[in-house]
Amino acid sequence: MVNVNIHEAKAKLSHYLKMVQDGATVIICKRDVPIAELRPPKPMKKRELGHARKMYPNFTWDSSALLEPMSEEEWKLWEGPLVSEE
């Protein structure tokens, strides 16, 4: 863990970011009082595919309606009344 004041952190930001990338923690201080901590992010968990299928086993999806034009009622819900092209 490294403590640095703001002025030094600004002057050598790339150096301290490289340290963080290598696994170190950098504490940024204002007049020797810690105000922020730079550390590597926690590793992301690998997401399990198909999780929703376990939660909703009876869900089905009909994609045939995706390419059909909207009805006037659906259009009004999205955009308001249709404007006539006269």
C-alpha positions as CSV (number, residue, x, y, z in Angstrom):
1,M,0.0,0.0,0.0
2,V,1.4,3.4,-1.0
3,N,0.3,6.8,0.4
4,V,0.6,9.8,-1.9
5,N,-0.6,13.4,-1.8
6,I,-2.8,14.8,-4.5
7,H,0.0,16.9,-6.1
8,E,2.3,13.8,-6.5
9,A,-0.6,11.6,-7.7
10,K,-1.4,14.1,-10.4
11,A,2.2,14.5,-11.5
12,K,2.8,10.7,-11.6
13,L,-0.6,9.3,-12.3
14,S,0.5,6.9,-15.0
15,H,3.1,5.4,-12.6
16,Y,0.5,4.9,-9.8
17,L,-2.0,3.4,-12.2
18,K,0.6,0.9,-13.4
19,M,1.2,0.0,-9.7
20,V,-2.5,-0.5,-9.3
21,Q,-2.7,-2.6,-12.4
22,D,0.1,-4.8,-10.9
23,G,-2.0,-5.3,-7.8
24,A,-1.0,-2.6,-5.4
25,T,-3.3,-0.3,-3.5
26,V,-2.6,3.5,-3.7
27,I,-4.1,5.8,-1.0
28,I,-4.5,9.4,-2.2
29,C,-4.2,11.9,0.6
30,K,-5.0,15.6,1.0
31,R,-2.4,17.1,3.4
32,D,-1.5,13.6,4.6
33,V,-5.2,12.7,5.4
34,P,-6.5,9.8,3.2
35,I,-9.4,10.8,1.0
36,A,-9.4,8.1,-1.7
37,E,-8.2,4.6,-2.5
38,L,-7.1,3.3,-5.9
39,R,-7.1,-0.5,-6.1
40,P,-7.6,-3.1,-8.8
41,P,-11.2,-4.0,-9.5
42,K,-12.5,-7.3,-8.0
43,P,-12.6,-10.1,-10.6
44,M,-15.9,-10.4,-12.2
45,K,-17.8,-13.6,-11.6
46,K,-18.4,-15.6,-14.8
47,R,-22.1,-15.4,-15.6
48,E,-24.0,-18.6,-15.9
49,L,-25.9,-18.8,-19.2
50,G,-29.5,-19.8,-19.0
51,H,-30.1,-18.6,-15.5
52,A,-33.5,-17.1,-16.5
53,R,-34.6,-20.5,-17.9
54,K,-34.2,-22.0,-14.5
55,M,-36.3,-19.2,-12.9
56,Y,-39.0,-19.2,-15.6
57,P,-39.1,-22.8,-17.0
58,N,-42.5,-22.3,-18.7
59,F,-41.6,-19.1,-20.5
60,T,-41.8,-19.2,-24.3
61,W,-40.9,-16.6,-26.9
62,D,-42.6,-16.1,-30.2
63,S,-40.3,-14.0,-32.4
64,S,-42.5,-14.1,-35.5
65,A,-44.3,-10.9,-34.3
66,L,-41.0,-8.9,-34.3
67,L,-41.1,-8.2,-38.0
68,E,-44.8,-7.4,-38.3
69,P,-45.7,-3.7,-38.4
70,M,-47.3,-2.1,-35.3
71,S,-51.0,-1.6,-35.2
72,E,-52.3,1.9,-34.9
73,E,-53.1,1.3,-31.2
74,E,-49.6,0.1,-30.5
75,W,-48.2,3.1,-32.4
76,K,-50.2,5.5,-30.3
77,L,-48.8,4.0,-27.2
78,W,-45.3,4.6,-28.4
79,E,-45.5,7.9,-30.4
80,G,-48.9,9.3,-30.0
81,P,-51.5,9.6,-32.8
82,L,-50.4,9.0,-36.4
83,V,-49.8,12.0,-38.6
84,S,-51.5,11.8,-42.0
85,E,-49.4,12.3,-45.1
86,E,-51.7,14.7,-47.1
